[in-house]
């Protein structure tokens, strides 16, 4: 399995340093350039980086215009310092215009239960089960919230997964949820359910520090749209959870977030704390984000269910932006149906996020997979394929389209632009938790023309993925999806990760990819597998934590 556990930092290093191919350039800078100091030799060096052949005569012709650029660039950077500023050339997935319905309905499997005798057992129930306990008044939201706050205080420091507790807010929200229920007002299955959120979402009154010393102490005086929507659904925010610094891997300013199943290794990232906390029973569900594996990778490592929805399904307003054409918000939970409940509360158009869109989402459990066609990528272990066949699915071997060259530059350039202010202010070296500093300096040498070419080739990638997925109900891939992760994030297709009960030795999991806006179908397939295997009932041994 080691080949499947590629750290996101290694993946980015391969994509950016390998594809751009110019190595570390920390000694080079773009600020403070004396316009008159720019020479033909400088242009010749840049032309070499860009792969251009230009004569000295041609270089001399453009010299005056290039000398004028630094002052223009400097003014432009200063005017664009607002982190919330988004380019108008945002990405919309094909078919987004037809998604006018906002009909949302979730019918989870009925799982009535009685309150467990121990708080430990209570902490590992599903959201559906906890919702039943609250609705039937077997437990109050306030008591449930205190259970999870105690677990966060006990195990959070050991797992290095909590950026900040929101205890005062949580107790206030829980008391209000109980009062509403006593008066007959019930908001749904998330009513009174505690949750945690990745610490790149703004939360009024609490720090939002993006996982790095460079932004430690930062307070953003607003609530992200996701926070608003979960509050409206009745959910209780108990903690801001760790993320790898500026959304890379599992290292942040307090250290490395741990995997509860194996504390000697990290939880992967960048939604490191969200996956770790759910796996350890510190929260029933959490919110993560994904640009290129940041929900899937930690979900795989921490053996939980992660849902990455169709691009644009959930507003990103109030969240740190890494790539305005790739960032997505999604739930991390114990089961696929729990993820469905959370996702249903988040979707919808938000005028504060121009990439968000109206759409419908209707989920109900399936009895079987008769008539469904599921594509299979590569050599799969027998467990998922046999289960899918036994449930009636037709399996079809699929060849995945190759990734056009240069598309790694999209994430490299967009993220470098978002955090260029750190470079300009000389603060980029404060990001010591990972290798972003080198990546973003490297991205500064990607010509704008090459970025546009990459976006044009992205269109071809989208067309090829649509053609591959259109005849299928789902596409099965091992683990977190491996080589499919970056391309499918570029295309904006949905994905769900499902842990699978190990057979023999070693932990295994798989992912399902689907057509745009078909999350309900992926969740229904995942739910059938989970009900058969009940992997979600397994727990990590937290006594191993130091």
C-alpha positions in Angstrom: 0.0 0.0 0.0 3.0 2.3 0.3 2.6 3.5 -3.3 -0.8 4.8 -2.5 0.2 6.9 0.5 1.9 9.7 -1.5 2.0 12.8 0.6 0.5 15.8 -1.1 3.8 17.7 -0.7 5.6 15.1 -2.7 2.8 15.1 -5.3 3.1 18.9 -5.7 6.9 18.7 -5.8 6.7 16.3 -8.6 4.1 18.3 -10.5 5.7 21.8 -10.0 9.4 21.2 -9.8 9.3 18.3 -12.2 7.1 19.9 -14.9 8.4 23.5 -14.6 11.8 22.0 -14.3 13.8 25.0 -13.0 14.4 24.0 -9.4 14.5 26.2 -6.4 14.8 29.9 -7.1 14.8 31.4 -3.6 17.6 33.8 -4.4 15.6 35.4 -7.2 13.1 38.1 -6.6 10.7 40.3 -8.7 10.6 43.3 -6.3 12.7 46.4 -6.2 14.0 45.9 -9.8 15.7 49.0 -11.2 14.0 49.5 -14.6 17.2 50.7 -16.2 19.1 47.6 -14.9 17.0 45.3 -17.1 19.3 44.3 -20.0 19.1 42.3 -23.1 21.0 39.6 -21.3 18.2 39.4 -18.7 15.6 39.0 -21.4 17.7 36.3 -23.0 17.8 34.4 -19.7 14.0 34.7 -19.3 13.5 33.6 -22.9 15.6 30.5 -22.1 13.3 29.7 -19.2 10.2 30.2 -21.4 11.6 28.1 -24.2 11.7 31.0 -26.6 14.2 31.7 -29.4 14.6 35.5 -30.0 17.4 37.3 -31.7 19.2 40.2 -30.0 17.5 42.5 -32.5 14.1 41.2 -31.4 15.0 41.5 -27.7 16.2 45.0 -28.1 12.8 45.9 -29.7 10.9 44.8 -26.6 13.4 46.1 -24.0 11.7 49.4 -23.5 8.3 47.8 -22.9 9.7 45.2 -20.5 11.5 48.0 -18.6 8.2 49.7 -18.1 6.6 46.5 -16.6 8.0 46.5 -13.1 6.3 49.7 -12.0 3.0 48.6 -13.6 3.3 45.2 -11.9 4.1 46.8 -8.5 1.0 49.0 -8.8 -1.2 46.1 -9.8 0.0 43.9 -6.9 -0.7 46.7 -4.4 -4.2 47.2 -5.8 -4.9 43.4 -5.6 -3.8 42.9 -2.0 -7.3 41.9 -0.8 -7.4 38.1 -0.3 -11.1 38.0 -1.1 -10.7 39.4 -4.6 -11.6 36.9 -7.2 -10.9 37.1 -11.0 -14.1 37.3 -13.1 -12.8 34.5 -15.4 -13.9 31.9 -12.9 -14.5 28.3 -13.8 -18.0 26.7 -14.2 -18.4 23.0 -14.8 -20.4 22.0 -17.9 -24.1 21.8 -17.3 -24.1 24.3 -14.4 -26.5 26.6 -16.2 -29.2 24.0 -16.3 -29.0 23.4 -12.5 -31.8 25.8 -11.6 -33.7 23.6 -9.1 -32.8 24.0 -5.4 -34.8 20.9 -4.4 -33.0 19.2 -1.6 -34.1 15.9 0.1 -32.2 13.3 2.1 -33.8 10.0 3.2 -31.1 8.2 5.2 -31.4 4.6 6.3 -33.6 4.4 9.4 -31.2 3.6 12.3 -33.2 3.9 15.5 -31.1 3.3 18.6 -30.9 3.7 22.3 -28.4 5.9 24.1 -25.3 3.9 24.8 -24.2 3.5 28.4 -20.8 5.0 27.9 -19.8 8.4 26.4 -17.1 6.5 24.5 -19.7 4.5 22.7 -21.8 7.6 22.2 -18.9 9.4 20.5 -18.6 6.8 17.7 -22.3 6.8 16.7 -23.2 8.2 13.3 -24.8 11.6 12.7 -28.0 9.8 11.8 -28.0 7.9 15.1 -27.1 10.9 17.1 -29.9 12.9 15.4 -32.4 10.2 16.4 -31.2 10.4 20.0 -31.7 14.2 20.1 -35.0 14.1 18.3 -36.3 11.5 20.7 -34.8 13.5 23.6 -32.7 10.6 24.8 -29.9 13.1 25.1 -29.8 16.9 25.0 -27.6 18.8 22.6 -25.9 20.4 25.6 -24.9 17.1 27.1 -23.7 15.8 23.7 -21.7 18.9 23.1 -20.0 18.6 26.5 -19.1 15.0 25.7 -17.3 16.1 22.5 -15.7 19.1 24.1 -14.2 16.8 26.8 -12.9 14.5 24.1 -11.4 17.4 22.2 -9.7 18.6 25.3 -8.4 15.1 26.2 -7.3 13.8 22.8 -7.0 17.0 20.7 -3.5 18.0 22.0 -2.3 14.4 21.6 -3.4 14.3 18.0 -2.3 17.9 17.4 -5.6 18.4 15.5 -7.3 21.3 17.3 -6.4 24.9 16.3 -8.9 26.4 18.8 -11.9 25.3 20.8 -15.0 27.3 20.3 -16.4 26.2 23.7 -18.3 29.4 24.7 -20.0 29.5 21.3 -20.7 25.8 21.3 -22.4 25.8 24.7 -24.5 28.8 23.8 -25.6 27.2 20.5 -26.3 23.9 22.2 -28.5 25.5 24.9 -30.4 27.3 22.1 -30.9 24.1 20.2 -32.4 22.4 23.2 -34.7 25.3 23.9 -35.9 25.2 20.3 -36.6 21.5 20.5 -38.5 22.0 23.8 -40.8 24.4 21.9 -41.4 22.0 19.0 -38.9 23.6 16.6 -36.8 20.9 14.9 -34.4 21.9 12.2 -33.6 18.4 10.9 -31.1 15.7 11.6 -28.2 18.1 12.2 -30.2 19.8 14.9 -28.0 19.9 18.0 -25.1 17.9 16.4 -21.6 19.1 17.2 -19.0 19.5 14.4 -15.6 20.8 13.7 -14.4 23.0 10.8 -11.1 23.4 9.1 -9.3 26.5 10.3 -9.3 28.2 7.0 -13.0 29.2 7.4 -13.6 32.6 9.0 -15.5 32.3 12.3 -16.4 35.5 14.0 -14.8 36.0 17.4 -12.2 33.3 16.9 -8.8 33.2 15.2 -8.6 31.9 11.6 -4.9 31.2 11.2 -4.6 29.1 8.0 -2.2 26.7 9.7 1.0 28.9 9.5 3.0 31.1 11.6 2.8 33.7 8.9 -0.9 34.3 9.8 -0.9 33.3 13.5 -3.2 35.5 15.5 -5.2 36.5 12.4 -8.9 37.2 13.2 -11.4 37.7 10.4 -14.5 39.5 11.6 -17.1 37.5 9.8 -18.6 34.0 9.6 -18.0 32.0 6.4 -21.1 31.1 4.5 -20.6 27.4 5.5 -20.6 28.4 9.2 -23.9 30.4 8.6 -25.5 27.4 6.8 -24.6 24.9 9.4 -25.9 27.2 12.2 -29.1 27.5 10.3 -29.3 23.7 10.1 -28.9 23.6 13.9 -25.4 22.2 14.1 -23.0 23.2 16.9 -19.5 24.4 16.2 -17.2 23.0 18.8 -13.7 23.5 17.3 -11.6 25.0 14.6 -9.4 22.1 13.4 -5.9 22.0 12.1 -4.8 22.1 8.5 -1.4 21.8 6.8 0.0 25.3 6.5 -1.9 27.2 3.7 -3.5 23.9 2.6 -0.6 21.6 2.1 0.1 18.3 4.0 -0.4 17.8 7.8 2.3 20.1 9.2 1.2 23.3 10.9 2.5 25.8 13.4 1.8 23.5 16.3 3.4 20.4 14.7 2.2 17.4 12.7 -1.4 16.3 13.0 -1.5 12.5 13.8 -3.4 9.6 12.4 -5.4 8.1 15.3 -5.1 4.6 13.8 -1.3 4.9 13.7 0.0 7.9 15.7 3.6 7.4 14.4 2.4 8.8 11.1 0.7 12.0 10.1 -2.9 12.3 9.2 -2.1 13.5 5.7 -3.6 16.7 4.5 -4.4 19.3 4.1 -7.8 18.7 5.9 -5.6 17.0 8.5 -7.5 17.9 11.7 -10.9 17.3 10.2 -10.1 13.7 9.3 -8.2 13.0 12.4 -10.9 14.4 14.7 -13.7 12.4 13.0 -11.7 9.2 13.1 -10.9 9.6 16.8 -14.5 10.3 17.7 -13.8 13.9 18.7 -16.6 15.2 16.4 -19.3 13.4 14.6 -18.5 15.2 11.3 -16.2 18.0 10.1 -15.8 20.3 7.2 -12.8 20.1 4.9 -11.7 21.6 1.6 -10.0 20.1 -1.4 -7.9 21.6 -4.2 -5.9 18.5 -5.1 -6.5 15.7 -2.6 -7.0 17.6 0.6 -10.2 15.8 1.6 -9.5 12.4 -0.1 -5.9 11.9 1.2 -6.6 12.5 4.9 -9.8 10.5 4.7 -7.9 7.6 3.3 -5.1 7.9 5.9 -7.6 8.3 8.8 -10.1 5.7 7.5 -13.1 7.9 7.3 -15.6 8.9 4.6 -14.8 12.0 2.6 -17.0 13.7 0.0 -15.7 16.1 -2.6 -18.7 17.6 -4.4 -19.0 19.0 -7.9 -17.2 22.3 -8.2 -19.4 25.2 -7.3 -21.8 23.2 -5.2 -20.8 24.9 -1.9 -20.0 28.5 -1.3 -16.4 29.3 -0.4 -17.1 32.8 0.9 -15.1 33.4 4.1 -12.7 30.5 3.3 -9.0 30.9 2.5 -8.5 30.7 -1.3 -5.7 28.6 -2.7 -7.1 28.2 -6.3 -10.2 30.0 -7.4 -10.8 27.5 -10.2 -10.2 24.4 -8.1 -11.1 24.9 -4.4 -14.1 22.8 -3.2 -15.8 22.5 0.2 -17.0 19.1 1.5 -17.8 17.0 4.5 -15.7 14.4 6.3 -17.8 11.9 8.3 -18.1 8.4 9.5 -20.5 7.3 6.8 -21.7 8.3 3.3 -25.2 9.0 4.6 -23.8 11.3 7.3 -21.9 13.1 4.5 -25.2 13.4 2.5 -26.9 15.1 5.5 -24.1 17.6 5.8 -23.8 18.3 2.1 -27.5 18.9 1.8 -27.3 21.7 4.3 -24.4 23.4 2.5 -25.4 23.6 -1.2 -26.8 26.5 -3.0 -26.0 29.8 -4.8 -24.3 32.5 -2.7 -23.9 35.9 -4.2 -20.7 36.3 -2.2 -19.1 33.5 -4.2 -19.4 34.0 -8.0 -18.5 30.3 -8.6 -21.3 28.9 -6.5 -24.5 27.8 -8.2 -28.1 26.6 -7.7 -28.6 22.9 -7.9 -30.7 20.1 -6.6 -29.7 17.2 -4.4 -32.0 14.3 -3.7 -30.7 11.2 -1.9 -32.4 8.0 -0.8 -30.9 4.6 -0.1 -30.8 1.9 -2.7 -31.7 -1.8 -2.2 -29.3 -3.0 -5.0 -27.2 -1.9 -7.9 -29.2 -3.7 -10.6 -28.7 -2.0 -14.0 -25.8 0.1 -12.9 -22.6 0.3 -14.9 -19.5 0.9 -12.8 -16.1 1.5 -14.5 -13.1 0.0 -13.0 -9.6 1.5 -13.1 -6.5 -0.7 -12.9 -6.0 -3.7 -10.8 -8.6 -3.7 -8.0 -8.6 -5.8 -4.8 -11.3 -8.4 -4.8 -13.3 -6.9 -1.9 -15.0 -3.9 -3.7 -15.4 -5.5 -7.1 -17.0 -8.7 -5.7 -19.3 -6.7 -3.5 -20.4 -4.5 -6.4 -21.1 -7.6 -8.6 -23.0 -9.3 -5.8 -25.2 -6.2 -5.5 -26.0 -6.4 -9.3 -23.6 -3.9 -10.8 -22.0 -4.4 -14.2 -18.3 -3.7 -14.1 -16.5 -2.3 -17.1 -12.8 -1.9 -17.4 -11.9 1.7 -18.2 -8.8 3.4 -19.6 -8.3 6.8 -18.0 -7.4 9.7 -20.4 -3.9 11.0 -20.1 -3.2 14.3 -18.5 -2.2 17.0 -21.0 1.2 18.6 -20.4 1.6 21.7 -18.3 -1.7 21.5 -16.3 0.2 21.5 -13.0 0.9 25.2 -13.7 -2.7 26.0 -13.1 -2.5 25.3 -9.4 1.0 26.6 -9.1 0.3 30.0 -10.7 -3.1 30.6 -9.0 -1.9 29.8 -5.6 1.3 31.9 -6.1 -0.9 34.8 -7.1 -3.1 34.4 -4.1 -0.2 34.5 -1.7 2.1 36.8 -3.7 1.8 39.4 -1.0 3.9 37.3 1.3 6.7 37.3 -1.3 6.4 41.0 -1.9 6.5 41.9 1.8 9.4 39.5 2.5 7.3 37.3 4.7 7.2 34.2 2.5 10.0 32.5 4.5 7.7 32.7 7.6 5.9 29.7 6.0 8.3 27.2 7.4 5.9 24.3 7.8 6.2 23.1 4.2 7.6 23.9 0.8 5.1 26.5 -0.4 7.9 29.2 -0.5 9.9 27.3 -3.1 6.8 26.4 -5.1 5.6 29.9 -5.3 8.9 31.4 -6.2 9.2 28.7 -8.9 5.7 29.6 -10.2 6.8 33.2 -10.7 8.8 32.0 -13.7 5.8 30.4 -15.5 5.0 32.8 -18.4 1.4 34.1 -18.5 1.1 32.7 -22.0 1.9 29.2 -20.7 -0.8 29.5 -18.0 -3.3 30.4 -20.7 -2.2 27.4 -22.8 -2.7 25.2 -19.7 -6.2 26.5 -19.3 -7.0 25.8 -22.9 -5.7 22.2 -22.5 -7.9 22.0 -19.4 -10.9 22.2 -21.7 -9.7 19.2 -23.6 -9.2 17.3 -20.3 -12.8 18.2 -19.2 -14.1 16.9 -22.5 -12.2 13.6 -22.2 -13.4 13.0 -18.6 -17.0 13.8 -19.6 -16.8 11.3 -22.4 -15.3 8.6 -20.0 -17.9 9.1 -17.3 -21.0 9.8 -19.2 -21.9 6.1 -19.9 -21.2 5.1 -16.3 -23.0 5.4 -13.0 -19.7 5.6 -11.2 -16.0 4.9 -11.7 -14.2 2.8 -9.1 -10.5 3.5 -8.2 -8.3 2.1 -5.5 -7.7 4.0 -2.3 -8.0 7.8 -2.6 -7.9 7.7 -6.4 -4.2 8.0 -7.0 -3.4 9.6 -10.4 -7.1 10.5 -10.8 -7.0 13.1 -8.0 -5.4 16.0 -9.7 -7.2 15.7 -13.1 -10.6 15.2 -11.5 -10.0 18.3 -9.4 -9.2 20.2 -12.5 -12.4 19.0 -14.2 -14.5 19.5 -11.1 -16.1 16.0 -10.9 -17.3 14.7 -7.6 -15.6 11.9 -5.6 -16.3 9.9 -2.5 -13.8 7.9 -0.5 -14.9 4.8 1.4 -12.9 2.8 3.9 -13.3 -1.0 3.4 -13.1 -3.6 6.1 -9.6 -5.2 5.8 -9.5 -8.8 4.6 -6.4 -10.6 5.9 -3.6 -8.0 6.5 -3.5 -4.3 5.6 -6.1 -1.6 5.4 -7.8 -1.0 2.1 -10.2 1.7 0.8 -11.6 2.8 -2.5 -13.1 5.8 -4.2 -16.0 6.4 -6.5 -16.0 9.2 -9.1 -19.1 10.3 -10.8 -20.7 12.6 -13.4 -21.3 16.2 -12.5 -24.1 16.7 -9.8 -24.4 13.0 -9.3 -23.2 12.9 -5.7 -26.5 11.2 -4.5 -25.7 8.2 -6.7 -22.2 7.9 -5.4 -23.4 8.1 -1.8 -26.1 5.5 -2.4 -23.5 3.0 -3.8 -21.1 3.8 -0.9 -23.9 3.3 1.6 -24.7 -0.2 0.3 -21.0 -1.1 0.7 -20.8 0.4 4.1 -23.9 -1.4 5.4 -22.5 -4.7 4.1 -19.1 -4.2 5.7 -19.8 -1.9 8.7 -16.2 -0.7 8.7 -17.5 2.5 10.3 -18.1 0.6 13.5 -14.4 0.1 14.0 -12.4 2.4 16.2 -8.8 3.4 16.6 -7.1 2.5 19.9 -6.5 5.9 21.4 -4.6 4.4 24.3 -1.6 4.5 22.0 -1.6 8.3 22.0 1.2 9.9 24.0 
